[in-house]
Amino acid sequence: MARIHNGITWALLALLAAFSATTAHAQADFPSRPIHFIVGFAAGGGNDLFARLVVQKFQENTGATAVIENKVGAGGRIAAEFAARAPADGYTVLVGATGQMSIATAIFPDLNYHASNSFIPLNMIASFPLVLVVPADHPAKTVKELVAWAKANPDKSNYGTSSPAFTIASELLKLKTGMPAVAIPYKSSNESNLCVVAGQCLFTISDGPPAIPLVKGGKTRALAVTGAERSPELPDVPSMAEAGYPEVDTNLWSGFFVPAGTPAPIVAKLTAELGKALADPGVQDGLKKMAVTPGGPTGDEFKKRIDADIKTFSNVVNAAHLTFK
């Protein structure tokens, strides 16, 4: 009986050793087949453009085959759910944005994934502030003047918004200033900016690509960018900190993620190679032209940023009694 038991033990050990050797070889040989980068938004959108720029350089540097898949819907959540369920082998990489990651985790209690528990963060691709704009002919020239005007004209105070990210940023401004404003929903941030151009919205807080050309063209007036630093694209526009509201600090980001459980050697290899692609001068210039700050934290530091964002967004949602569908 002892011999049979020992035989089974040795057989199990041999199988375990063989499995470990196979796994180690697969990790050392990574990547040996195409890597799929999952984007939750349509081709041509910001997240998609970020991904294509970096992934092209990643492919050139490594010789790996990279495929970008656009799985559109539910504000990027369909793509995140797909990636969270994918095998944790490094061959599925999510290109995740703040909205589908930190914000979705903060506002949807029945979400089928968690931004920092279901994934391992690799590299932040870029981050960017939001821009607060009003009609070009509005009397308010500063954020404080806008707040005062809204308090004096509550029946005329509204804002355009096209996503929970912009709604939360606008509600945070209301919470920190006491100003009134009613949300008007739109399908895109371009539409909410055009609402301001037409004078139908008092203000909108949105991403830079649709807002900055209108500001530079004199169609709207930018009063501030969220956060502590000015935008290189709008060097004459103060930050919210300079405007007197440092707590209105909503910055969005995009980054690369793999499913939780992906082996550490593969995580390290992807992080290093994506980091090299992000550091390329051409990639840096391309990202800057899209009004974003290239790069950012990686790994555990990126995870800390995500967890801090989830807490901040949850606090705003609870304080403002917001609900999202």
Buried (B, 14 or more C-beta within 10 A) or exposed (E): EEEEEEEEEEEEEEEEEEEEEEEEEBBEEBBEEEBBBBBBBEEEBBBBBBBBBBBBBBBEEBEBEBEBBBBBEBBBBBBBBBBBEBEBBBBBBBBBBBBBBBBBBBBBEEBEBBBBEBBBBBBBBBBBBBBBBBBBEBEBEEBBBBBBBBEEEEEEBBBBBBBBBBBBBBBBBBBBBEBBBEBBEBEEBBBBBBBBBEEEBBBBBBBBBBBBBBBEEEBBBBBBBBBEBBBEBBEEBBBBBBBBBEEBBBBBBBBBBBBBEBBEBBBEBBBEBBBBBBEBEEBBEBBBEBBBBBBBBBBEEBBEBBBEBBEBBBBBBEEBEBEBE
